[in-house]
Amino acid sequence: VGQQAQTDGIGSAPRFLAYNQHNQKDCSEVDGGSYELITFSLTYSSSSVMDGKRGACMGPAVFVASNRFAVLDKTQRQIVIKNLNNETAKRVQPPVPNVDGLLEGGASGRILLRAEDRAILFEVQSRRVLGEITAPKIKSVVWAPDGSKVAIICKYGVVIADRQLEQLCSISDNVRIKSGAWDVSSSELFVYTTLHHVKYCLPSGDTGTIRTLDQPLYATRLVKDQLFCLDREARARVISIDATEARFKLALANKRYGQVMQMVRHSRLCGRAIVAYLQSKGFPEVALHFVQEPKTRFRLALACGNIEAAMESAFALEQAAEEGKDADRSVWGELGSEALRQGNHQVVEMSYQRTKDFDRLSFLYSITGDTEKLRKMLKISNMRQDIMGRYHNALLLGDATERVAVLEESGNLPLAYISATMHGLTEAAERVKIAIETQGGTVDGLVEKVLPGGTKTRKGGCLLQPPTPIHRQGNWPTLDVKKTTLEDLEAAAGDQGAEEYKPSLATASEGIADAGAAADWEDEAFDEEPDDMDFGDGDGDWGDDLDDLGDDFGDTAAVKKPVDEMAGLQDVSDDATFQMPNAARPPAGCWVLNSSHAADHLAAGAVSSALQLLNRQIAACNFPVLKASMVGCYAGATVSLPGVAGSGSMSIPLLRNDAMSHPGSSSLPRISLKVKTLVMGIKSGYRFFQGGKFNDAKNSFLDVLTKIPLVVTETKSEAAELKEMVGICREYITAIRIKGAMAEHAGDPARSTELSAYFTHCQLLPSHMLLALRSAMGTAFKHKNYIVAASFARRLLELPDMSSERNADLRNKATKVLQKSEQMARNEHELNYNENTTFVLDCKDFVPIYSNEPVVKSPYCGSSYKPDSGVKDKTCPTCNLVKVGVETIGLVTGN
């Protein structure tokens, strides 16, 4: 870009620079308390800086137009707009009083106001607040090249939002963040630097490490794979980075599948964690393109329902076992389970054959109606001398003769006789009877024991046989599989794409060159090492169990050629690799992914994540008080309908966003708790309070307060109403607790007067405030504290309801109290109460906390406490739900 212009006379240690490209002017914050406006030329590098105009300010100075800049006045905390001659054009009062700095607003006439732990987007001309976002310890902001997004750099995190300050994502880091820059080619990739690393962040929330640094650098611009930055000596440096991982995730998130496939074939993508990432995002088929290791490839194929690819990997693992390597026989079991789920029973058959699972294989033949192979299974059980296998296969075939023979050979002669007699097998029954009598037994009374009522006839009995198969086609009916976009792109690439795939796999096996990025990927999922599998001799049949049987069966041919008995079982048709469509997420899984509201997670049954959300958002710690509402959220999200006879009931989800059509994967559950329900609870509390039933009123307001976190609002007005209810419940619960304390201190005139005074500072309805003031006036007058009694009388007379006829007696009484108090004009006791000074009430000890005193608050209900009251990090006495003093984002009202 040329040589640097000399900047003599600027001053020492500028901490912030704002550049105006229209007039080549720079506005710098110097020494943290002043600014300097300078003009320089990029044409003549030897020229010095001109027009160094100084002024006092608080925080950085920023340009709001081509010929205007804004500073924050130190003394009055006003926004001062100045021209390039350093002359004040106008002054604007900030919308909030605690602004401590100005930041760039991303557009002409806009500025960002930094106020404690939030940033406010403010339009100077119309003096409107355009947006607000929570971000603790803000250091600087970086706007995207097109102004559509902004990255708010905090001390230990980055918050990315759109141009209206609607949060897109928020990340946190363990070390301080130094700087950041957007990619000039898009507004989707943000790169930031820490003490020793260059990292990236996407608006979707994905993060990662790009490379390590020898010394801290401050990023200024990102162009392709070159990062322009400054070191601590203010020297310009350009470093090369490999952002392939970030761009891959970005292309995948934006559904640019052509770019995804190109990067898969040509980039150095590898690592177990990227495989886990693709699985978590629902793209296991992408990982199949660059994974060679058979076991990982097998699990990916199962994840995307690709039975064909899973079979290829299973055969590869079996071949490895034949070569002497260890292998895991469980792969065939997992393949069989997935194939059974898809209805591909021919692959299930092959899997059971590989694992030699005879019982499951027999049952499979039974439910598919393949009686021929089931008879072969009976022969195999006979050859294996498997008594139970023979009996089960005989049961499945309905072969009573074989069952009698099995019972006779196994020594269960009485059972054999009963079975033969019941099935009318006279010859077998006589043979077994002779055998029983030969051993000294008798058959008298055996049959009568199993006949109904002890009769000697089979009246009412029937022969039980397996149902006759009526459907003996191939696999179960399946749907045609629609190719995904990624598969279409792969098919379009043709043979050339297949050739490019092989070298990309070889390259992938070498790993990522950068150590930092490799460590970031390798530390995640898929940590287990690939296990080899051992299938024994690997002959693909069941010869092991049929060898060396001798001549026990009297069938020499069967012993010599056992494979012939199972030849029919090994046949798998060509359509065994038919690919089923990927199963969609269940509604409960969609609810968890689509919402950050605890009620939606509870409706999905994700109690653990719901409790975590409540703890993070409002610091909830006393969860038992929420149990009834939690159960209601879960039970109210589905409806159960009875099915056909003999089947279970059907659970149907109830959705709240299906008014026009089914939302698909964007579905959200219907929540049983509504704002209208809470309004009824508030009104019930009002009635109890009016009637003096304070315990019932407190229970009503507490019930509403514990239900509010589990209510999902649909509009901003409902959200505002919900937050207003939190304040109402807090005020009334505090008032009721003060009322109880007044009863406890009835014998202490000073304390009872103080409590009655604090009671009148709770935000109550006018009709309830009238009762509070009447009670406080009577208490103060009774104990001769005339100054505060006069104050209460004045406030009572100023209420609008006092002009009505029904309050005439109270009005006369208040007037007399006021006259008497003004005559006496003294307090009998010294009170810790000053009505002329603004204060909030300590909700534990019921003492005032004035504006200049420290205070800790409940992150949910907003109750205030003194730091030395012993409530910090303990359950809030007001709401009995959250931990006091924890800084959180606050109540989340919508999805």
KAJO-V165869 format. One line per field, one symbol per residue. psi: psi as a letter, one per 30 degrees, with the letter a starting at -180 (. if undefined). A space follows every 50 residues. Layout:
psi = ???
//
This chain:
psi = gllkkkhkgelkikfkkkkjfeghkkjkkkgggllkjlklkfejffllkl hjkllkljalklkflfgklkljkeefhljkklafghkkelkkklflfhkg lklkfflkgklkkjjchlkkjkjeefhkjflkkkjkikelkjkleggflk jjjaehlkkklafghkkelklllflkkellklkfflhfkkklkaeglkll klfffkllkellkelkljkfkjjcgkjklkafggkklklkljgeeeeeee eeeghifeeeeeeeeflhkakeeeeeeeefgghffefffgkfkeeeeeee eeeggjeeeeeeeeeeeeeeefgflkljffeeeeeeeeeeefgifeeeee eeeefhieeeeeeeeeffgifefeeeeeeeeeffhjeeeeeeeeeffgje eeeeeeeefggieeeeeeeeeeggieeeeeeeeeeeeeggalgkfeefff kkgglglhkfllkklkkkkfjhabllkllkkkkleeeeeeeefaeeeeef eefeeeeefflkekeeeeeeeffblhfkkkklkjgbfgfgahfefflhfa gffgieeeeeifeefgefffkklfgfgkkllkklkleeeeeeefkgkeee eeefgieeeeeeeeeeeghkfifffgeeeeeeeeffflkkkkalkflllk jkkklfhheelkfbfglklkkfkleeeeeeeeeeeeeeeeggieeeeeee eeeeeffefgkklfleeeeeeeeeeeeeeeeeeeeeeeeeeeeehffjee eeeeeeeeefgkjlleeeeeeeeeeeeeeeeeggifeeeeeeeeeeffke ffflefgeeeeeeeeeeeeeefeehlkflkkikjffkkllkjgefhlkjl fgklkklkfdfgkklkfgfgfkglkkfefhelkkgkjlfakjfl.
//
